């Protein structure tokens, strides 16, 4: 058995051991309880700083015991290699290789919040830079020893090579990284003279004069710096993958991120698409206590990770199973906003995870840590390892998901969404640089606002990377203010080939290297949209006063506003002063709609009914029919399809009260009958093509749908 085939039907478990928790005397009992409760996988933190206690001296005793206990109890193990936990002796001996902040301060080791052990630093990249050859060699020896020791162990399933793929925005400005930056720039520009011209610096006479940007702004050098930093840290990730694979070619390589591509891809490198491309199986951390318990938030995280995985198996690598105390993310929030986990919360969160396509569930803790600021957090079991109502719910789900009756359901995958939301990484980078001084988060507000608008209408909006647009017929572009010429050309061709593109304001206003286009829309997109700029205003502090009429609805704008003159397109929406706010256009085989302001960001802030109606009018304009029509907007409905063409329906009720709903599938799915229920002890009936359900609070209903002949 190799790779994915070594995993259970649905991997279900937790991160168990983070030295020195849980106590050693409880391990054997805990493993027995986990096995009895249907748990079948653990992830442990194999911390470099806790294992290589002296140079070349490894203490494997605790980890050997966990691997053996796992084998005895039929539990698979994912080894989380933690070279970001640096041995204290190494931090001292190689202090010259520490990551360095922009102000020149080197990182120093500190206690790890999530393990209450030493050797950690700020961020998920560690303290010592892998750009230093000595450090890379030292870490490589540890990883090699780790893989050689456990690769053939019967409990072994794979490695997790980067915990929550991201890094501190403060690093690294040290000499080793600066040298790599110079090489990267030479490969990009070819000569120092070309760099001078591109950066508008003009007078560098030697490469050693080229520094790392100490103050970020919307300039070419800062754009290059952010691109390089991400490239460099993901090169470190690839190095770990390649090294482990050179020793072990049969076990899984996994990693997991923080579903942060919409808000911190630019600042912290949380690029889920890039991370997922490097591993066999990808995952994500998402806990309501830190993010908020509004349903759209977790749905967005699952949808994002599925999109980034591009068809690979993915799992919920860290899902909440217990409360969170005292942390700044929870202070001031309501008790039921993820702060105190109830059994029904676990059921709800995990049904969203499974409905969204994740095929594995792990808690951040099996039982909570006993020391440090995260004491008591996240685990479904009690502080002493005893069972709780939460762990009972987890056990119920684990056993259900791994029963043979659920195999075909869990082999299905979500159908493609009705609309795609366009993700352009360069746009987020530029917006971060343009607006960081004002601490404005316009990109994420617009992106999340668009997702919420479609979500609230019962539409599955998929996150679509610019590289994947060929797979979609309809794209929505919530924040298009900066795009490169090559990306603009790809979009232009996509529309010409028959795509339908809806763009909010100022598309490609900033072009290559952040330069403003003298013609707007930039990069020839005026031809695609059939419109040219008449006027533009960049006044986000007073933009809430902007509104426009569209389809008989008054819609709020936000951030910036741009008005147009027709250049072949038809004006179908106007600002209050009568200027053109919305222009539609037929471009070759495709069509476009250009909206001059940012109704998505406005919806994010206000949830205004007019803006929700705006999204509804946009869907009508595209001709999109929802996969499923629902009578009750409080419920979420998703469809998944099996390998043999079988169709499955997932209905989720995130509310505490029972909800009634009537559902009707789109005509595109043909005639059908609900024929087998997998989950949900609830009343239901079907009349013709309409399904009536009553779903209890924080629960779900899952069934197979069978096509029937209308005749």
C-alpha positions in Angstrom: 0.0 0.0 0.0 1.3 3.5 -0.8 0.1 7.1 -0.6 -3.6 7.8 -0.4 -4.5 4.1 -0.4 -2.9 3.8 3.1 -5.5 6.1 4.6 -8.8 5.0 6.1 -12.1 5.6 4.3 -12.4 8.9 6.1 -9.3 9.8 8.1 -10.7 11.0 11.4 -8.6 11.9 14.4 -6.5 14.7 15.9 -3.1 16.2 16.6 -2.3 14.2 19.8 1.3 14.7 21.0 3.0 18.1 21.3 5.8 17.5 23.8 5.1 17.5 26.7 1.4 17.1 26.4 -0.5 14.9 27.1 1.2 13.3 30.1 3.0 10.0 29.3 1.1 8.0 31.9 -2.1 8.6 29.9 -1.0 7.6 26.5 -1.9 4.0 26.4 -5.4 4.7 27.9 -5.9 7.5 25.4 -5.0 5.4 22.4 -7.4 2.7 23.6 -10.2 5.2 24.0 -9.5 6.7 20.6 -9.7 3.3 18.9 -13.0 2.5 20.7 -14.4 5.8 19.6 -13.6 5.3 15.9 -10.6 7.5 15.6 -8.2 6.2 13.0 -5.4 8.8 12.5 -3.1 11.0 14.6 -0.8 13.8 13.7 2.1 14.4 16.1 4.6 17.3 16.2 8.0 15.8 15.7 9.9 18.9 16.9 13.5 19.2 16.0 14.2 21.3 19.1 12.8 18.5 21.3 14.5 15.6 19.5 18.1 16.7 18.7 19.0 17.5 22.2 22.7 17.9 21.4 24.3 18.2 18.1 24.0 14.8 16.4 22.3 13.3 19.5 18.6 12.4 19.0 16.1 11.5 21.6 13.4 9.4 19.8 12.0 7.7 22.9 8.6 9.5 23.2 8.0 9.3 19.4 8.9 5.6 19.1 6.3 5.0 21.8 3.6 6.9 20.0 4.3 5.1 16.7 4.1 1.7 18.5 0.9 2.6 20.3 -0.6 3.7 17.0 0.2 0.4 15.4 -1.2 -1.6 18.3 -4.5 0.3 18.1 -4.9 0.4 14.3 -4.3 4.2 14.1 -2.3 5.7 11.3 0.2 8.5 11.9 1.1 11.7 10.1 4.5 13.0 11.1 4.4 16.7 11.3 8.1 17.6 10.8 8.7 20.7 12.8 12.1 22.0 11.9 10.7 25.4 12.8 11.2 24.3 16.4 15.0 24.9 16.5 17.3 23.3 19.1 18.4 25.9 21.6 22.1 24.9 21.0 21.6 25.5 17.3 20.0 28.9 17.8 23.0 29.9 19.8 25.7 28.4 17.6 24.1 29.7 14.4 22.9 33.0 15.6 24.4 34.6 12.5 21.7 32.8 10.5 18.7 34.0 12.4 15.9 35.6 10.4 16.1 39.4 10.5 13.3 41.9 10.6 13.2 45.1 8.5 14.5 47.1 11.4 17.5 44.8 11.8 16.3 42.9 14.8 17.1 39.2 14.6 14.6 36.6 15.7 15.3 34.7 18.9 13.8 31.5 20.2 10.7 31.7 22.4 8.1 29.4 23.9 5.7 27.9 21.4 2.2 28.9 22.1 0.8 25.7 20.6 3.2 23.3 22.3 4.5 25.1 25.4 8.0 24.2 24.5 11.0 26.2 23.4 12.7 26.8 20.1 10.0 28.7 18.3 10.0 32.1 16.8 7.5 34.6 15.3 5.5 33.1 12.4 5.4 29.7 10.9 8.9 29.8 9.3 11.0 29.3 12.4 14.0 31.2 13.8 17.0 30.1 11.6 17.0 30.8 7.9 17.3 27.9 5.5 19.0 30.3 3.2 22.1 29.7 5.3 23.8 26.6 3.9 25.0 25.5 7.3 21.4 25.6 8.7 20.0 23.8 5.7 22.6 21.0 6.0 21.8 20.7 9.8 18.1 20.6 9.3 18.5 18.2 6.4 20.3 15.7 8.5 17.5 15.8 11.1 14.8 15.3 8.4 16.8 12.5 6.8 17.2 10.7 10.2 13.5 11.2 10.9 12.4 9.7 7.6 14.8 6.8 7.8 13.6 5.9 11.3 9.9 5.8 10.6 9.3 5.3 6.9 8.7 1.6 7.2 6.9 1.6 10.5 3.4 -0.1 10.3 1.7 3.0 11.7 3.3 5.3 9.2 1.0 7.2 6.7 2.9 10.3 5.7 4.5 13.6 6.6 3.1 17.1 7.0 5.9 19.4 5.7 4.7 22.8 6.6 2.3 23.6 9.5 -0.2 26.3 8.4 1.7 27.4 5.3 2.5 31.1 5.9 5.4 33.2 7.2 5.9 36.4 9.2 5.6 39.6 7.1 8.6 40.9 9.0 11.3 38.6 7.5 13.8 38.1 6.2 16.3 41.0 5.7 19.4 39.0 6.7 22.5 38.6 4.6 21.8 35.1 3.4 18.4 36.0 2.1 19.7 39.2 0.6 22.2 37.2 -1.4 19.4 35.0 -2.8 17.4 38.1 -3.6 20.2 39.3 -5.7 20.4 36.0 -7.7 16.6 36.1 -8.1 16.8 39.7 -9.5 19.6 38.8 -11.8 17.6 35.9 -13.2 14.6 38.2 -13.7 16.3 41.3 -15.1 19.5 40.0 -16.6 21.6 43.1 -15.7 22.0 45.8 -13.1 21.1 48.4 -15.7 17.8 46.7 -16.4 17.0 46.6 -12.7 17.9 50.3 -12.3 15.4 51.1 -15.1 12.6 48.9 -13.8 13.0 50.1 -10.2 13.5 53.8 -11.1 16.6 53.8 -9.0 19.0 54.6 -11.9 22.3 54.7 -10.0 23.1 51.3 -8.5 26.6 50.5 -9.7 27.1 47.1 -8.0 24.7 44.3 -6.8 25.8 44.6 -3.2 24.3 48.1 -3.2 20.8 46.6 -3.8 19.0 46.3 -0.5 15.8 44.7 0.7 12.9 47.2 1.0 12.6 48.4 4.5 9.5 50.4 3.9 6.8 48.9 1.7 4.8 50.9 -0.9 3.3 50.5 -4.3 6.6 50.5 -6.2 8.2 47.9 -8.5 10.9 47.0 -5.9 8.3 46.2 -3.3 6.3 44.1 -5.7 9.5 42.2 -6.6 10.3 41.8 -2.9 6.9 40.2 -2.1 7.1 38.0 -5.1 10.7 36.9 -4.2 9.8 36.3 -0.5 6.9 34.0 -1.4 9.0 32.2 -4.0 11.8 31.8 -1.5 9.7 30.3 1.3 8.0 27.9 -1.0 11.4 26.9 -2.3 12.1 25.9 1.3 8.9 23.9 1.3 10.0 22.2 -2.0 13.4 21.4 -0.5 11.7 19.6 2.4 9.5 17.7 0.0 12.3 16.6 -2.2 14.6 15.7 0.7 12.0 13.5 2.4 11.0 12.0 -1.0 14.6 11.1 -1.7 14.5 8.9 1.4 10.9 7.7 1.4 9.1 7.3 -1.9 6.0 5.5 -0.7 4.4 7.5 2.1 2.3 10.6 1.7 3.6 14.1 1.6 1.0 16.5 3.0 0.8 20.1 4.2 -2.0 22.4 5.4 -2.6 26.1 5.3 -5.0 28.6 7.0 -7.4 29.2 4.1 -5.8 32.6 4.0 -5.5 33.2 0.2 -8.1 36.0 0.2 -6.7 38.1 3.0 -3.0 37.3 3.7 -1.6 35.8 0.5 0.3 39.0 -0.1 1.4 39.8 3.4 2.1 36.3 4.8 2.4 34.2 1.7 -0.7 32.1 2.4 -1.0 30.9 -1.1 -3.1 27.8 -1.0 -2.8 27.1 -4.7 1.0 27.1 -4.6 1.1 25.1 -1.4 -1.3 22.5 -2.6 0.6 22.0 -5.8 3.7 20.7 -3.9 2.1 17.9 -1.9 0.0 14.7 -2.4 -2.7 15.9 0.0 -3.5 19.3 1.2 -5.5 20.6 4.1 -6.6 23.7 6.1 -6.9 25.0 9.6 -10.3 26.6 10.4 -11.7 27.2 13.9 -14.7 29.3 14.5 -13.3 30.7 17.8 -10.7 32.6 15.9 -12.6 33.4 12.7 -16.2 33.9 13.7 -19.1 31.5 13.5 -21.1 33.0 10.6 -21.7 30.0 8.2 -20.3 31.7 5.1 -16.9 31.9 6.7 -16.3 28.2 7.1 -17.9 27.5 3.7 -15.5 29.9 2.1 -12.6 28.2 3.7 -13.7 24.8 2.5 -14.4 26.1 -1.0 -11.1 27.9 -1.1 -9.1 24.8 -0.2 -11.0 22.6 -2.6 -10.3 25.1 -5.4 -6.6 25.3 -4.5 -6.3 21.5 -4.4 -7.4 21.3 -8.0 -8.9 17.9 -7.8 -6.6 16.4 -5.2 -7.9 14.9 -2.0 -8.0 17.5 0.8 -9.0 17.5 4.4 -9.9 19.7 7.3 -6.5 19.4 9.0 -7.6 21.3 12.2 -11.2 21.7 13.1 -12.5 23.0 16.4 -13.6 20.5 19.0 -13.5 22.5 22.2 -13.6 26.1 23.6 -11.0 28.9 23.4 -10.3 31.0 26.5 -8.7 34.4 27.0 -7.3 34.8 23.5 -7.7 38.3 21.9 -9.7 36.8 19.0 -12.6 35.9 21.3 -12.7 38.8 23.7 -15.9 40.8 23.3 -17.7 38.2 21.2 -20.9 36.3 22.0 -20.6 33.0 23.8 -22.1 31.1 20.9 -19.8 32.8 18.4 -17.4 29.9 18.5 -16.1 30.5 22.0 -17.8 27.6 23.7 -18.1 24.4 21.6 -21.2 22.3 22.0 -21.7 18.9 20.5 -24.1 20.3 17.9 -21.4 22.7 16.8 -19.1 19.8 16.0 -21.9 18.2 14.0 -22.6 21.3 12.1 -19.0 22.3 11.4 -18.1 18.8 10.2 -21.1 18.5 8.0 -20.1 21.8 6.3 -16.6 20.4 5.9 -17.9 17.1 4.3 -20.5 18.9 2.1 -17.7 21.1 0.8 -15.7 18.1 -0.3 -13.1 17.6 2.4 -12.3 14.0 2.9 -10.7 13.9 6.3 -11.3 15.5 9.7 -8.7 16.2 12.4 -8.9 18.2 15.6 -6.0 20.5 16.6 -6.0 18.7 19.9 -7.3 15.3 20.9 -7.4 16.6 24.5 -6.3 20.1 25.5 -2.9 21.3 26.5 -2.4 21.6 30.3 -0.1 24.6 30.2 0.5 27.8 28.2 -2.0 30.3 27.0 -3.9 27.8 24.9 -4.7 25.6 27.9 -8.0 23.9 27.6 -8.4 24.8 23.9 -9.9 23.0 20.9 -9.9 19.3 22.1 -13.2 17.3 22.1 -12.0 15.2 25.1 -11.6 16.6 28.7 -8.5 18.0 30.3 -7.8 14.5 31.9 -8.6 12.7 28.6 -12.0 11.5 29.7 -15.0 11.4 27.3 -17.3 14.4 27.0 -20.6 15.0 25.1 -18.4 16.6 22.4 -16.2 13.6 22.0 -19.3 11.4 21.9 -20.5 13.5 18.9 -17.1 13.1 17.3 -17.2 9.4 17.8 -20.7 9.2 16.3 -19.5 11.0 13.1 -16.2 9.0 12.9 -18.0 5.7 13.1 -20.7 6.8 10.6 -18.2 8.1 8.1 -16.1 5.0 8.2 -19.0 2.5 7.8 -19.1 0.7 4.4 -22.5 2.2 3.7 -21.0 5.7 3.4 -18.2 4.7 1.0 -20.0 5.8 -2.2 -21.1 9.1 -0.6 -17.6 10.0 0.4 -16.2 9.1 -2.9 -18.3 11.9 -4.5 -17.0 15.4 -5.0 -18.9 18.7 -5.1 -20.2 19.7 -8.5 -18.8 22.9 -10.1 -20.3 26.1 -8.8 -22.7 28.2 -10.9 -20.3 31.1 -11.0 -16.6 31.6 -10.3 -15.0 34.5 -8.4 -11.8 35.5 -10.0 -8.6 35.3 -7.9 -5.6 37.3 -9.2 -2.7 37.1 -6.7 -0.9 40.2 -8.2 -4.0 42.3 -7.5 -3.8 41.4 -3.8 -0.1 42.2 -3.7 -0.6 45.6 -5.2 -3.6 46.5 -3.0 -1.6 45.5 0.1 1.2 47.8 -0.9 -1.1 50.6 -2.0 -3.3 50.6 1.1 -1.2 49.2 4.0 -0.3 52.6 5.4 -4.0 53.4 5.8 -4.6 49.8 7.0 -7.4 49.4 4.4 -8.4 45.8 3.5 -10.3 46.6 0.3 -9.3 43.5 -1.6 -10.6 41.0 1.0 -13.7 43.1 1.7 -14.7 43.0 -2.0 -13.8 39.4 -2.5 -15.6 38.2 0.6 -18.6 40.5 -0.1 -19.1 38.9 -3.5 -18.9 35.5 -2.0 -21.4 36.4 0.6 -23.8 37.9 -1.9 -23.9 34.7 -4.0 -23.9 32.6 -0.8 -26.9 34.4 0.6 -28.8 33.7 -2.7 -28.0 30.0 -2.4 -25.4 30.1 -5.2 -22.2 28.1 -5.0 -19.5 30.5 -6.0 -16.2 28.8 -6.6 -12.8 30.6 -6.1 -11.2 30.5 -9.6 -7.4 31.3 -9.9 -6.5 33.3 -13.0 -4.7 30.2 -14.3 -7.9 28.1 -14.2 -10.4 30.4 -16.0 -10.8 28.0 -19.0 -12.9 25.7 -16.7 -15.6 28.3 -16.2 -18.3 30.0 -18.3 -19.2 32.8 -15.9 -16.7 34.8 -13.8 -17.3 37.6 -11.3 -14.3 40.0 -10.7 -14.9 41.8 -7.4 -11.6 43.8 -7.2 -9.9 44.3 -10.5 -7.9 47.5 -9.9 -4.5 46.0 -10.8 -3.6 43.3 -13.3 -0.6 42.5 -15.5 -0.7 42.7 -19.3 -0.4 38.9 -19.7 -3.2 38.2 -17.4 -5.4 40.9 -19.1 -4.7 39.3 -22.4 -5.7 35.9 -21.1 -9.0 37.3 -19.8 -9.6 39.1 -23.1 -9.2 35.8 -25.0 -11.4 34.0 -22.5 -14.2 36.4 -23.2 -13.6 36.3 -26.9 -14.0 32.5 -26.8 -17.4 32.8 -25.2 -16.9 33.6 -21.5 -19.2 35.9 -19.5 -17.3 38.4 -17.3 -18.8 40.7 -14.7 -16.3 43.3 -13.4 -16.5 45.9 -10.7 -14.8 49.2 -10.9 -11.4 50.4 -12.3 -10.4 47.2 -14.1 -6.6 47.2 -14.7 -6.4 50.8 -13.6 -2.9 49.9 -12.5 -0.9 47.8 -14.9 2.5 46.1 -15.0 4.7 47.0 -12.1 1.8 49.1 -10.7 1.9 51.8 -13.4 -1.3 53.6 -14.0 -2.7 53.2 -17.6 -3.2 56.4 -19.5 -6.3 54.8 -21.2 -9.0 53.3 -19.0 -9.9 50.5 -18.8 -6.2 49.6 -19.3 -4.5 46.9 -21.3 -7.1 47.1 -24.1 -9.9 46.0 -21.8 -11.9 49.1 -23.0 -12.6 47.0 -26.1 -13.7 44.0 -24.1 -16.1 46.1 -21.9 -17.2 48.5 -24.7 -16.6 51.5 -22.4 -14.0 54.1 -21.6 -13.6 56.1 -18.4 -15.4 59.4 -18.2 -14.4 60.2 -14.6 -12.9 58.5 -11.6 -12.7 59.3 -7.8 -10.5 57.6 -5.3 -12.2 58.7 -2.1 -12.8 55.5 0.0 -13.4 57.5 3.2 -16.6 59.0 1.7 -17.5 56.4 -0.9 -20.4 55.0 1.1 -22.5 57.9 -0.3 -22.1 56.5 -3.8 -25.1 54.6 -5.2 -26.4 53.6 -8.6 -29.6 52.3 -10.1 -29.5 48.9 -11.8 -32.5 46.8 -12.9 -34.9 48.9 -10.9 -32.9 48.5 -7.7 -30.9 51.1 -5.9 -27.4 49.7 -5.1 -24.8 51.0 -2.7 -21.2 51.5 -4.0 -17.9 51.5 -2.0 -14.2 52.2 -2.2 -13.8 54.0 -5.5 -16.1 55.0 -8.3 -15.6 55.2 -12.0 -18.1 56.5 -14.6 -18.0 55.7 -18.3 -18.8 56.7 -21.9 -20.0 54.0 -24.2 -17.5 52.7 -26.8 -19.8 50.2 -28.3 -21.4 49.0 -25.1 -24.9 49.7 -23.8 -25.5 51.7 -20.5 -27.8 49.7 -18.3 -27.2 51.5 -14.9 -26.7 55.0 -13.8 -25.3 57.0 -10.8 -27.6 59.5 -9.2 -26.1 62.3 -11.3 -27.1 60.5 -14.5 -23.6 59.3 -15.4 -23.0 55.8 -16.7 -22.4 53.3 -13.8 -23.0 50.0 -15.6 -22.2 49.0 -19.2 -22.9 45.7 -20.9 -21.2 44.6 -24.1 -21.0 41.7 -26.5 -17.4 41.0 -27.3 -16.9 38.4 -30.0 -18.4 35.2 -28.7 -18.7 36.4 -25.1 -20.2 39.2 -23.1 -19.3 41.5 -20.3 -20.8 43.8 -17.7 -18.7 46.6 -16.2 -19.9 48.1 -12.9 -18.1 51.4 -12.0 -17.9 51.0 -8.2 -17.7 48.2 -5.6 -21.1 46.8 -4.6 -19.5 43.7 -3.2 -17.5 45.6 -0.6 -20.6 47.6 0.2 -22.5 44.3 0.8 -19.7 43.1 3.0 -20.2 46.1 5.3 -23.9 46.6 5.1 -25.7 43.5 3.8 -28.0 46.0 2.2 -31.1 44.4 0.5 -30.6 46.5 -2.6 -27.1 45.0 -3.0 -28.4 41.5 -2.5 -30.9 42.2 -5.3 -28.0 43.5 -7.4 -26.4 40.0 -7.2 -29.8 38.5 -8.1 -30.1 40.8 -11.2 -26.5 39.9 -12.2 -27.4 36.2 -12.1 -30.5 36.8 -14.2 -28.3 38.7 -16.7 -26.0 35.7 -17.1 -28.8 33.3 -17.5 -27.6 31.2 -14.6 -30.0 28.8 -13.0 -29.3 27.8 -9.4 -28.4 24.1 -9.0 -31.1 24.0 -6.3 -33.8 26.4 -5.5 -34.7 26.6 -1.8 -37.7 28.2 -0.1 -35.8 29.0 3.1 -32.6 31.1 2.8 -31.4 30.1 6.2 -30.3 26.7 4.9 -27.4 25.9 2.6 -27.6 23.2 -0.1 -24.8 21.6 -2.1 -24.7 18.8 -4.7 -21.9 16.3 -5.2 -21.4 13.7 -7.9 -20.0 10.3 -7.6 -17.6 8.5 -10.0 -20.5 6.6 -11.6 -22.6 9.7 -12.1 -24.6 9.3 -8.9 -25.9 12.6 -7.5 -26.0 13.5 -3.8 -27.7 16.4 -2.0 -26.4 17.9 1.2 -28.7 20.3 3.2 -27.2 22.1 6.2 -29.1 24.0 8.9 -26.6 26.3 10.8 -29.3 27.7 13.1 -30.3 26.5 16.6 -33.9 26.1 15.6 -35.4 23.5 13.3 -36.1 24.8 9.8 -38.6 23.8 7.1 -37.6 24.0 3.5 -38.8 23.1 0.0 -36.2 22.2 -2.5 -36.3 22.0 -6.3 -33.3 20.9 -8.5 -32.6 22.8 -11.7 -34.0 21.4 -14.9 -30.4 20.8 -15.9 -30.3 17.8 -13.6 -33.4 16.2 -15.2 -36.2 14.4 -13.3 -35.1 12.8 -10.1 -36.1 11.1 -6.8 -34.5 11.2 -3.4 -34.0 7.5 -2.8 -31.5 6.9 0.1 -30.7 9.0 3.2 -27.2 8.8 4.6 -27.5 11.3 7.4 -30.4 13.1 9.1 -33.2 11.7 11.3 -35.7 14.1 9.9 -39.1 14.3 8.3 -39.1 14.5 4.5 -41.4 13.9 1.6 -41.3 14.5 -2.2 -44.1 15.7 -4.4 -43.1 15.7 -8.1 -39.8 17.5 -8.4 -40.1 19.2 -5.0 -38.7 17.9 -1.8 -40.0 19.0 1.6 -37.8 18.7 4.7 -37.7 19.6 8.3 -34.1 19.8 9.6 -33.2 20.0 13.3 -30.9 22.8 14.6 -27.2 22.6 13.7 -27.7 19.5 11.7 -27.8 18.2 8.1 -29.6 15.9 5.8 -27.7 14.0 3.1 -29.3 11.8 0.5 -28.7 10.2 -2.9 -30.7 11.5 -5.8 -31.7 9.1 -8.6 -32.5 10.2 -12.1 -35.9 9.0 -13.3 -37.6 9.0 -16.7 -40.4 11.6 -16.8 -42.3 9.4 -19.2 
